[in-house]
């Protein structure tokens, strides 16, 4: 009888361990899915923010016949924003935002880009001429969503490599 009780206890322990493992795996999956969703939402929102910042600067500073001293204004704005919000708003990045909104003036194009690509992907497209960039983004959107840009150290050109999913 003692051996039977020991055997039952062992089976219950194994079932409990399997149950605990399944619970752990299910909760881990939920956490990972939610993290991906939060990351995608944050990335999309950031791209939209950067496009809006670029639009605002281009419209208010450069297109309202202030281009003669627009560089000073952008530089001062970058200094203030960097002080308050960090390196994402340095002058180099503000210029990228301006270029992004200039190359993609239609939010109907920006919206799917923002949901499918990261800011690093967008930066890869910026050196292309407007028509090329738009064609590239539309044709490459499905393919690029599973790729990530990486940058080689010093004096190397950037390249794209697969994003491990």
Secondary structure by P-SEA (a helix, b strand, c coil): caaaaaaaaaaaaaaaaaaaaaaaaaaaaaaaaaaaaaaaaaaaaaaaaaaaaaaaaaacccccccccaaaaaaaaaaaaaaacccccccaaaaaaaaaaaaacccaaaaaaaaacccaaaaaaaccccaaaaaaaaaaaccccccbbbbbcccccccccccccc
